[in-house]
Amino acid sequence: VFDPVSVIGSHLAEAARSHAGVLLGRQELQTLLEHLRASVPTVVKEIGTDALPLSAVQKAFALLLRERVWPRDPIAVLEAMIDAAPGGRDPRDLAEAARRVIVPVMLRRKAVEVLEPMLLDPQLERSLGASFAAAGGGAIDPALALRIRDRAQAYARSTPQNRAALICTTGVRPLLADFLLRSGVRLAVYSYAEVPAETRLTPVTLLKEDALADEGPAAA
């Protein structure tokens, strides 16, 4: 039995977590940077320059929060983004660089020793990568997209949450994760580079392009 204040507080906390990517604006990020300036002035000095604009960092943080990848060590996250900045200022690339720092620590903290992931066949990954590139980084063939969504949703429902994940290559990970989020599928999407070496992978599902193509609307 919980008192009313605890119940309301719990709901507000979950609402904040669900919308953290929207709640963290440029002013909130600037406030965070000011708090960090006293301890790591050199790091903070590099944020907001032509090489790493504040807007790009804010959007990268929003992408992390949208997938509930919490930047508990903001200094390490900012350093990862600074290191990645010479290769480009795309917020998506900055977020992916930060994920390679955050996700291994997150999985270790949760004591995730085994994952039972859904994997993508290399041919399907190549097709998805080509589709994303042809569409300017956004679209999948509608019929294929629906089948992937339905298979991912069924997998997420049948696999324990602490062991469920879709694991793919770095190239398609952010776009596939964004697609599943927009489709309402709550499933962690990791790249192979993000999974700690000690975490054992026991795949339970392999998505193949030809198998998905054989599935009609009824099967999906």
Solvent accessible surface area in square Angstrom, and as a share of the most:
residue,aa,sasa,rsa
1,V,194,1.12
2,F,162,0.67
3,D,75,0.39
4,P,103,0.65
5,V,119,0.68
6,S,51,0.33
7,V,66,0.38
8,I,104,0.53
9,G,37,0.36
10,S,70,0.45
11,H,129,0.57
12,L,117,0.58
13,A,40,0.31
14,E,69,0.31
15,A,48,0.37
16,A,46,0.36
17,R,104,0.38
18,S,58,0.38
19,H,105,0.47
20,A,16,0.12
21,G,15,0.14
22,V,126,0.73
23,L,109,0.54
24,L,31,0.15
25,G,22,0.21
26,R,133,0.49
27,Q,127,0.56
28,E,85,0.38
29,L,0,0.00
30,Q,56,0.25
31,T,62,0.36
32,L,52,0.26
33,L,5,0.03
34,E,88,0.40
35,H,138,0.62
36,L,22,0.11
37,R,99,0.36
38,A,100,0.78
39,S,78,0.51
40,V,30,0.17
41,P,74,0.46
42,T,96,0.56
43,V,19,0.11
44,V,3,0.02
45,K,153,0.65
46,E,74,0.33
47,I,16,0.08
48,G,49,0.47
49,T,59,0.35
50,D,127,0.66
51,A,66,0.51
52,L,4,0.02
53,P,35,0.22
54,L,41,0.20
55,S,31,0.20
56,A,8,0.06
57,V,0,0.00
58,Q,26,0.12
59,K,103,0.44
60,A,0,0.00
61,F,3,0.01
62,A,21,0.16
63,L,66,0.33
64,L,1,0.01
65,L,18,0.09
66,R,99,0.36
67,E,46,0.21
68,R,68,0.25
69,V,4,0.03
70,W,59,0.21
71,P,26,0.16
72,R,161,0.59
73,D,79,0.41
74,P,27,0.17
75,I,51,0.26
76,A,26,0.20
77,V,1,0.01
78,L,0,0.00
79,E,77,0.34
80,A,14,0.11
81,M,0,0.00
82,I,29,0.14
83,D,114,0.59
84,A,29,0.23
85,A,10,0.08
86,P,122,0.77
87,G,78,0.75
88,G,26,0.25
89,R,126,0.46
90,D,73,0.38
91,P,32,0.20
92,R,88,0.32
93,D,78,0.40
94,L,0,0.00
95,A,4,0.03
96,E,12,0.05
97,A,9,0.07
98,A,0,0.00
99,R,4,0.02
100,R,106,0.39
101,V,57,0.33
102,I,16,0.08
103,V,0,0.00
104,P,20,0.12
105,V,82,0.47
106,M,11,0.05
107,L,4,0.02
108,R,127,0.46
109,R,112,0.41
110,K,128,0.54
111,A,74,0.58
112,V,22,0.13
113,E,129,0.58
114,V,15,0.09
115,L,4,0.02
116,E,35,0.16
117,P,0,0.00
118,M,0,0.00
119,L,29,0.15
120,L,8,0.04
121,D,27,0.14
122,P,86,0.54
123,Q,94,0.42
124,L,0,0.00
125,E,17,0.08
126,R,159,0.58
127,S,31,0.20
128,L,0,0.00
129,G,27,0.26
130,A,63,0.49
131,S,34,0.22
132,F,5,0.02
133,A,80,0.62
134,A,95,0.73
135,A,53,0.41
136,G,74,0.71
137,G,21,0.20
138,G,37,0.36
139,A,53,0.41
140,I,20,0.10
141,D,78,0.40
142,P,100,0.63
143,A,47,0.37
144,L,19,0.09
145,A,11,0.09
146,L,91,0.45
147,R,38,0.14
148,I,0,0.00
149,R,76,0.28
150,D,31,0.16
151,R,67,0.25
152,A,0,0.00
153,Q,53,0.24
154,A,58,0.45
155,Y,10,0.04
156,A,29,0.22
157,R,191,0.70
158,S,90,0.58
159,T,14,0.08
160,P,74,0.46
161,Q,164,0.73
162,N,106,0.54
163,R,91,0.33
164,A,12,0.09
165,A,0,0.00
166,L,0,0.00
167,I,0,0.00
168,C,0,0.00
169,T,63,0.37
170,T,55,0.32
171,G,60,0.58
172,V,8,0.04
173,R,3,0.01
174,P,18,0.11
175,L,21,0.11
176,L,0,0.00
177,A,3,0.02
178,D,39,0.20
179,F,25,0.10
180,L,2,0.01
181,L,55,0.28
182,R,143,0.52
183,S,36,0.23
184,G,54,0.52
185,V,4,0.02
186,R,162,0.59
187,L,23,0.11
188,A,41,0.32
189,V,4,0.02
190,Y,17,0.07
191,S,1,0.01
192,Y,102,0.39
193,A,65,0.50
194,E,1,0.00
195,V,21,0.12
196,P,7,0.05
197,A,108,0.84
198,E,111,0.50
199,T,11,0.06
200,R,151,0.55
201,L,62,0.31
202,T,65,0.38
203,P,69,0.43
204,V,81,0.47
205,T,29,0.17
206,L,84,0.42
207,L,0,0.00
208,K,88,0.37
209,E,44,0.20
210,D,89,0.46
211,A,43,0.34
212,L,0,0.00
213,A,67,0.52
214,D,123,0.64
215,E,35,0.16
216,G,31,0.30
217,P,128,0.80
218,A,108,0.83
219,A,75,0.58
220,A,44,0.34
